[in-house]
Amino acid sequence: MQTLHLTAEEEAMLGGRDGDGVALAMRVIIGQARISDAPRLVEITSAHVDSCLYHGQVSLDFAHRLVELGARVRVPTTLNVGSTDLIHPILVRDQELAAAGRELMSAYVELGCTPTFTCAPYQLPNRPGLGEHVAWAESNAIVFANSVLGARTDRYGDFLDVCAAITGRAPYAGLQTTEARRGTVVFDCRPLGDFLHSELAYPLLGHHIGSVVGAGIPVLVGIPAQVSEDDLKAFGAAAASAGGVALFHAVGVTPEAPREFADLPVHEVDLDTLHRVRRELSTTGKLDAVSVGTPHASYAECVRLAELLKDGPPLKVPFYLSTNRHTRERLKGSELDLLENAGVTVVVDTCTYVTAILSPDWKNVMTNSGKWAHYAPGNINVNAVLGSLAECVASARAGQVVLE
């Protein structure tokens, strides 16, 4: 085990110079650094905190203790989804959970965090750049920051994330280091051909690759250079859910993708494989509701949904769109009016697979998200159907599953 070296500034924080809250947070960071055999800590420029999602009394106890000790974040800190929609509280069916969630979300705002309440902080202004050290929690945010932005964050769980924000430090270990960011296995996606130009390719590809590599670092060959950030978001979210992927490289697309990888094992991905994945993720042919926007829908995705709903027959089943406050503000006006007038329920601050928003009577739900299709059956006891955004709209209008 390496000796952990602290700077004079870090020793002072640990010794209580900046108060008991900072000292507590530093003890947590140092404990993790020793577990991960880090030689030192690294200064971070931002944090994204997942601890604001309520998981029981311990969530409140820890946050309240930090507040009582006078702790405040010292780097810009965004907040992940919480357990309630603060703008539309009536949407949450479990009001006891909503009350606890509201209390927890408020405590993190008291610590100086920005009340973004989104799982997609990379859609907000001032996102980190290439090589920037950050401490982000939430699996899809981690993989996007590392892969698409080229920032550096390891996987940080609850409590560790806010302690990094309070100290401005994280262990220099894992994906904070250069050597840990090298690819481990190649996936040749070229056999997929034109299917790679469809949005459905990316949640399916992500789920497949995550299932194969676990916590490995995949290198993707054949991804079109014009692939959108929304497609990369969908891929990363599914790969992080089905496996433990925290970084991927897409050759010719992402900033750290290698040019040489002849020494790595290679897997080919074909259409039959992705058709099988779709069958695995689609466990019903019935339809009670539709839920899209996991991770939170971007402005471009919301606009596209509005365009799909502009003309055509009315929706026959409930339709939910999850997005963040920032995007909802951009939509205010004709686009938001169009969505809501078409029958779409816009959810912010949370997500329909982590909070009791959908009716328990709805057992068959369609989504465009590989992550939602992976988690929702276990979390909220539904059968899922995975489709493109256009298929979700067509199905909601027909009142039954419609696949191209």
TITI-463293 format. One line per 5 residues: their letters; for each residue x, y, z of C-alpha. Coordinates in nm, 3 decimals, decimal comma. Example, Ala and Ser with C-alpha at 12.3 -4.5 7.8 and 13.67 -1.06 7.14 Angstrom:
BEGIN
as = 1,230/-0,450/0,780 ~ 1,367/-0,106/0,714 $
***
This chain:
BEGIN
mqtlh = 0,000/0,000/0,000 ~ 0,126/0,344/-0,094 ~ 0,173/0,621/0,156 ~ -0,090/0,891/0,114 ~ 0,072/1,235/0,092 $
ltaee = -0,133/1,538/0,189 ~ -0,050/1,899/0,117 ~ -0,031/2,155/0,397 ~ -0,372/2,286/0,286 ~ -0,524/1,939/0,308 $
eamlg = -0,366/1,876/0,649 ~ -0,520/2,202/0,769 ~ -0,866/2,103/0,644 ~ -0,830/1,765/0,814 ~ -0,720/1,933/1,137 $
grdgd = -1,032/2,148/1,158 ~ -0,903/2,485/1,039 ~ -1,212/2,532/0,819 ~ -1,458/2,386/1,068 ~ -1,586/2,048/1,178 $
gvala = -1,791/1,994/0,862 ~ -1,488/2,022/0,635 ~ -1,285/1,802/0,871 ~ -1,554/1,531/0,858 ~ -1,567/1,548/0,478 $
mrvii = -1,188/1,528/0,458 ~ -1,184/1,217/0,678 ~ -1,425/1,050/0,435 ~ -1,213/1,147/0,133 ~ -0,893/1,027/0,299 $
gqari = -1,057/0,699/0,397 ~ -1,155/0,637/0,035 ~ -0,809/0,741/-0,084 ~ -0,651/0,478/0,137 ~ -0,895/0,211/0,022 $
sdapr = -0,816/0,293/-0,341 ~ -0,440/0,311/-0,269 ~ -0,415/0,667/-0,395 ~ -0,075/0,837/-0,353 ~ -0,236/1,180/-0,314 $
lveit = -0,553/1,379/-0,357 ~ -0,639/1,584/-0,663 ~ -0,810/1,922/-0,675 ~ -1,145/1,915/-0,854 ~ -1,320/2,197/-1,038 $
sahvd = -1,680/2,079/-0,996 ~ -1,898/1,810/-0,843 ~ -2,228/1,643/-0,922 ~ -2,400/1,497/-0,617 ~ -2,626/1,190/-0,625 $
sclyh = -2,675/1,181/-0,247 ~ -2,982/1,408/-0,277 ~ -3,189/1,107/-0,391 ~ -3,359/0,971/-0,078 ~ -3,267/0,613/0,019 $
gqvsl = -3,381/0,612/0,381 ~ -3,319/0,793/0,707 ~ -2,942/0,766/0,672 ~ -2,963/0,997/0,368 ~ -3,119/1,269/0,584 $
dfahr = -2,896/1,205/0,885 ~ -2,575/1,256/0,692 ~ -2,693/1,567/0,509 ~ -2,831/1,726/0,826 ~ -2,508/1,652/1,011 $
lvelg = -2,306/1,833/0,747 ~ -2,544/2,130/0,766 ~ -2,523/2,136/1,148 ~ -2,143/2,135/1,129 ~ -2,148/2,437/0,899 $
arvrv = -2,016/2,266/0,588 ~ -2,045/2,436/0,247 ~ -1,936/2,319/-0,094 ~ -1,624/2,494/-0,224 ~ -1,657/2,410/-0,594 $
pttln = -1,958/2,453/-0,826 ~ -2,185/2,163/-0,740 ~ -2,493/2,042/-0,926 ~ -2,753/1,804/-0,786 ~ -2,882/1,481/-0,933 $
vgstd = -3,250/1,390/-0,941 ~ -3,434/1,379/-0,610 ~ -3,734/1,175/-0,496 ~ -4,000/1,429/-0,589 ~ -4,093/1,686/-0,851 $
lihpi = -4,074/2,014/-0,661 ~ -4,251/2,205/-0,938 ~ -4,532/1,950/-0,982 ~ -4,556/1,782/-0,637 ~ -4,904/1,647/-0,710 $
lvrdq = -4,750/1,401/-0,959 ~ -4,586/1,195/-0,682 ~ -4,822/0,932/-0,543 ~ -4,626/0,849/-0,225 ~ -4,648/1,171/-0,027 $
elaaa = -4,442/1,034/0,263 ~ -4,155/0,966/0,024 ~ -4,209/1,304/-0,138 ~ -4,184/1,481/0,199 ~ -3,859/1,302/0,286 $
grelm = -3,727/1,370/-0,061 ~ -3,813/1,739/-0,035 ~ -3,638/1,767/0,303 ~ -3,325/1,600/0,167 ~ -3,316/1,813/-0,148 $
sayve = -3,348/2,125/0,068 ~ -3,059/2,015/0,291 ~ -2,826/1,991/-0,007 ~ -2,926/2,336/-0,124 ~ -2,835/2,458/0,228 $
lgctp = -2,489/2,313/0,172 ~ -2,449/2,549/-0,125 ~ -2,534/2,309/-0,408 ~ -2,718/2,442/-0,712 ~ -3,076/2,303/-0,728 $
tftca = -3,045/2,156/-1,077 ~ -3,195/1,816/-0,984 ~ -3,097/1,649/-1,309 ~ -2,923/1,326/-1,402 ~ -2,779/1,504/-1,708 $
pyqlp = -2,561/1,788/-1,575 ~ -2,368/1,785/-1,903 ~ -2,672/1,952/-2,062 ~ -2,621/2,257/-1,841 ~ -2,391/2,554/-1,912 $
nrpgl = -2,027/2,553/-1,792 ~ -1,967/2,182/-1,830 ~ -1,610/2,057/-1,770 ~ -1,355/2,027/-2,047 ~ -1,087/1,787/-2,162 $
gehva = -0,855/1,674/-1,883 ~ -1,045/1,861/-1,610 ~ -1,065/1,675/-1,278 ~ -1,418/1,660/-1,135 ~ -1,611/1,447/-0,886 $
waesn = -1,936/1,338/-1,047 ~ -2,180/1,078/-0,921 ~ -2,475/0,926/-1,119 ~ -2,362/0,655/-1,357 ~ -2,471/0,811/-1,687 $
aivfa = -2,320/1,149/-1,593 ~ -1,991/0,980/-1,507 ~ -1,965/0,794/-1,836 ~ -2,062/1,101/-2,038 ~ -1,814/1,328/-1,860 $
nsvlg = -1,529/1,081/-1,901 ~ -1,606/0,971/-2,255 ~ -1,769/1,256/-2,446 ~ -1,623/1,555/-2,262 ~ -1,288/1,398/-2,176 $
artdr = -1,310/1,524/-1,818 ~ -1,182/1,296/-1,542 ~ -1,397/1,146/-1,271 ~ -1,399/0,813/-1,099 ~ -1,726/0,652/-0,985 $
ygdfl = -1,829/0,826/-0,663 ~ -2,115/0,698/-0,454 ~ -2,343/0,866/-0,205 ~ -2,173/1,074/0,066 ~ -1,834/1,054/-0,102 $
dvcaa = -1,962/1,287/-0,375 ~ -2,069/1,566/-0,140 ~ -1,753/1,526/0,068 ~ -1,550/1,586/-0,248 ~ -1,757/1,898/-0,314 $
itgra = -1,697/2,028/0,040 ~ -1,323/1,966/0,035 ~ -1,262/2,033/-0,334 ~ -1,061/1,712/-0,339 ~ -1,090/1,355/-0,464 $
pyagl = -0,854/1,058/-0,441 ~ -0,605/1,051/-0,728 ~ -0,701/0,699/-0,828 ~ -0,906/0,509/-1,083 ~ -1,022/0,712/-1,380 $
qttea = -0,860/1,027/-1,243 ~ -0,531/0,876/-1,362 ~ -0,409/0,846/-1,722 ~ -0,311/0,479/-1,704 ~ -0,658/0,369/-1,592 $
rrgtv = -0,828/0,532/-1,893 ~ -0,690/0,300/-2,160 ~ -0,931/0,079/-2,353 ~ -0,958/-0,287/-2,260 ~ -1,165/-0,441/-2,541 $
vfdcr = -1,265/-0,343/-2,897 ~ -1,617/-0,367/-3,039 ~ -1,631/-0,355/-3,418 ~ -1,968/-0,197/-3,495 ~ -1,916/-0,171/-3,871 $
plgdf = -2,133/-0,478/-3,947 ~ -2,431/-0,273/-3,820 ~ -2,410/-0,053/-4,131 ~ -2,689/0,202/-4,174 ~ -2,853/0,095/-3,847 $
lhsel = -2,590/0,311/-3,673 ~ -2,769/0,615/-3,814 ~ -3,083/0,526/-3,617 ~ -3,141/0,642/-3,258 ~ -3,247/0,292/-3,150 $
aypll = -2,898/0,155/-3,223 ~ -2,741/0,332/-2,926 ~ -2,944/0,211/-2,626 ~ -2,932/-0,142/-2,770 ~ -2,559/-0,123/-2,837 $
ghhig = -2,497/0,020/-2,492 ~ -2,693/-0,252/-2,318 ~ -2,513/-0,523/-2,514 ~ -2,164/-0,385/-2,458 ~ -2,225/-0,312/-2,090 $
svvga = -2,343/-0,670/-2,042 ~ -2,025/-0,801/-2,204 ~ -1,754/-0,579/-2,053 ~ -1,885/-0,513/-1,701 ~ -1,657/-0,242/-1,567 $
gipvl = -1,417/-0,261/-1,862 ~ -1,343/0,022/-2,104 ~ -1,480/-0,052/-2,451 ~ -1,332/0,093/-2,770 ~ -1,596/0,133/-3,042 $
vgipa = -1,500/0,114/-3,408 ~ -1,735/0,225/-3,683 ~ -1,947/0,484/-3,500 ~ -2,039/0,759/-3,751 ~ -1,849/1,083/-3,702 $
qvsed = -2,177/1,277/-3,706 ~ -2,327/1,081/-3,414 ~ -2,518/1,314/-3,182 ~ -2,454/1,377/-2,814 ~ -2,802/1,241/-2,745 $
dlkaf = -2,704/0,911/-2,910 ~ -2,382/0,898/-2,707 ~ -2,584/0,978/-2,395 ~ -2,820/0,687/-2,470 ~ -2,528/0,453/-2,531 $
gaaaa = -2,340/0,548/-2,216 ~ -2,647/0,534/-1,992 ~ -2,737/0,184/-2,111 ~ -2,376/0,061/-2,086 ~ -2,344/0,197/-1,732 $
saggv = -2,672/0,030/-1,631 ~ -2,624/-0,312/-1,789 ~ -2,260/-0,319/-1,675 ~ -2,035/-0,082/-1,485 ~ -1,902/0,116/-1,780 $
alfha = -1,766/0,453/-1,665 ~ -1,565/0,535/-1,979 ~ -1,582/0,436/-2,344 ~ -1,386/0,541/-2,649 ~ -1,545/0,584/-2,993 $
vgvtp = -1,270/0,599/-3,254 ~ -1,288/0,922/-3,453 ~ -1,553/1,065/-3,220 ~ -1,452/1,092/-2,853 ~ -1,145/1,296/-2,753 $
eapre = -0,933/1,023/-2,594 ~ -1,007/0,740/-2,836 ~ -0,691/0,547/-2,927 ~ -0,553/0,526/-3,278 ~ -0,379/0,194/-3,218 $
fadlp = -0,545/-0,097/-3,042 ~ -0,411/-0,406/-3,218 ~ -0,324/-0,568/-2,886 ~ -0,683/-0,566/-2,758 ~ -0,942/-0,845/-2,797 $
vhevd = -1,207/-0,771/-3,061 ~ -1,581/-0,847/-3,066 ~ -1,796/-0,793/-3,373 ~ -2,149/-0,659/-3,322 ~ -2,412/-0,749/-3,580 $
ldtlh = -2,782/-0,679/-3,628 ~ -2,889/-1,020/-3,500 ~ -2,722/-0,940/-3,169 ~ -2,906/-0,610/-3,129 ~ -3,236/-0,765/-3,232 $
rvrre = -3,184/-1,018/-2,953 ~ -3,108/-0,738/-2,707 ~ -3,430/-0,561/-2,804 ~ -3,627/-0,879/-2,738 ~ -3,460/-0,914/-2,397 $
lsttg = -3,548/-0,557/-2,299 ~ -3,904/-0,574/-2,436 ~ -4,094/-0,808/-2,208 ~ -4,452/-0,729/-2,316 ~ -4,659/-0,659/-2,623 $
kldav = -4,924/-0,464/-2,432 ~ -4,932/-0,093/-2,357 ~ -5,062/0,106/-2,059 ~ -4,837/0,414/-2,070 ~ -4,525/0,567/-2,228 $
svgtp = -4,229/0,720/-2,043 ~ -3,942/0,889/-2,226 ~ -3,649/1,102/-2,112 ~ -3,412/0,882/-1,913 ~ -3,152/1,028/-1,879 $
hasya = -3,331/1,360/-1,884 ~ -3,438/1,459/-2,233 ~ -3,229/1,731/-2,393 ~ -3,377/2,041/-2,551 ~ -3,328/1,886/-2,896 $
ecvrl = -3,511/1,570/-2,792 ~ -3,800/1,772/-2,646 ~ -3,829/1,976/-2,965 ~ -3,830/1,658/-3,172 ~ -4,106/1,513/-2,955 $
aellk = -4,307/1,832/-3,003 ~ -4,263/1,803/-3,380 ~ -4,380/1,441/-3,375 ~ -4,691/1,544/-3,181 ~ -4,770/1,854/-3,388 $
dgppl = -5,002/1,675/-3,628 ~ -5,188/1,349/-3,599 ~ -5,446/1,172/-3,383 ~ -5,462/1,221/-3,003 ~ -5,274/1,006/-2,754 $
kvpfy = -5,471/0,710/-2,622 ~ -5,243/0,627/-2,326 ~ -5,068/0,845/-2,065 ~ -4,738/0,986/-2,191 ~ -4,461/1,112/-1,958 $
lstnr = -4,154/1,316/-2,050 ~ -3,874/1,357/-1,794 ~ -3,641/1,653/-1,835 ~ -3,456/1,909/-1,626 ~ -3,558/2,255/-1,509 $
htrer = -3,311/2,429/-1,740 ~ -3,457/2,257/-2,046 ~ -3,815/2,315/-1,933 ~ -3,740/2,687/-1,906 ~ -3,605/2,687/-2,263 $
lkgse = -3,922/2,513/-2,380 ~ -4,160/2,762/-2,218 ~ -4,396/2,900/-2,476 ~ -4,515/2,729/-2,791 ~ -4,310/2,410/-2,753 $
ldlle = -4,407/2,341/-2,391 ~ -4,768/2,434/-2,469 ~ -4,771/2,197/-2,766 ~ -4,639/1,909/-2,553 ~ -4,883/1,964/-2,269 $
nagvt = -5,180/2,029/-2,497 ~ -5,102/1,703/-2,675 ~ -5,136/1,520/-2,343 ~ -4,771/1,490/-2,238 ~ -4,701/1,515/-1,864 $
vvvdt = -4,368/1,691/-1,821 ~ -4,177/1,570/-1,513 ~ -3,876/1,754/-1,366 ~ -3,644/1,706/-1,066 ~ -3,685/1,328/-1,066 $
ctyvt = -3,748/1,029/-1,294 ~ -4,041/0,793/-1,335 ~ -3,841/0,479/-1,260 ~ -3,718/0,604/-0,919 ~ -4,031/0,781/-0,790 $
ailsp = -4,393/0,669/-0,758 ~ -4,539/0,874/-1,043 ~ -4,685/0,612/-1,277 ~ -5,004/0,441/-1,159 ~ -4,942/0,101/-0,999 $
dwknv = -5,221/-0,029/-1,223 ~ -5,004/0,031/-1,531 ~ -4,801/-0,283/-1,588 ~ -4,686/-0,237/-1,949 ~ -4,485/0,076/-2,028 $
mtnsg = -4,298/0,176/-2,344 ~ -3,978/0,380/-2,336 ~ -3,701/0,499/-2,565 ~ -3,440/0,445/-2,293 ~ -3,224/0,137/-2,248 $
kwahy = -3,156/0,248/-1,891 ~ -3,527/0,282/-1,809 ~ -3,605/-0,056/-1,970 ~ -3,327/-0,215/-1,761 ~ -3,421/-0,068/-1,423 $
apgni = -3,797/-0,008/-1,427 ~ -3,911/-0,374/-1,412 ~ -3,731/-0,421/-1,081 ~ -3,789/-0,072/-0,944 ~ -4,156/-0,014/-1,017 $
nvnav = -4,282/-0,359/-1,117 ~ -4,363/-0,303/-1,484 ~ -4,300/-0,480/-1,811 ~ -4,105/-0,266/-2,056 ~ -4,106/-0,218/-2,432 $
lgsla = -3,808/-0,041/-2,592 ~ -3,867/0,167/-2,902 ~ -3,755/0,479/-3,081 ~ -3,914/0,813/-2,995 ~ -4,122/0,794/-3,313 $
ecvas = -4,237/0,442/-3,220 ~ -4,330/0,563/-2,872 ~ -4,549/0,837/-3,021 ~ -4,707/0,603/-3,278 ~ -4,781/0,348/-3,006 $
aragq = -4,933/0,607/-2,772 ~ -5,162/0,722/-3,054 ~ -5,263/0,366/-3,144 ~ -5,310/0,255/-2,784 ~ -5,098/-0,050/-2,859 $
vvle = -4,734/-0,126/-2,933 ~ -4,637/-0,023/-3,285 ~ -4,286/-0,111/-3,401 ~ -4,130/-0,029/-3,738 $
***
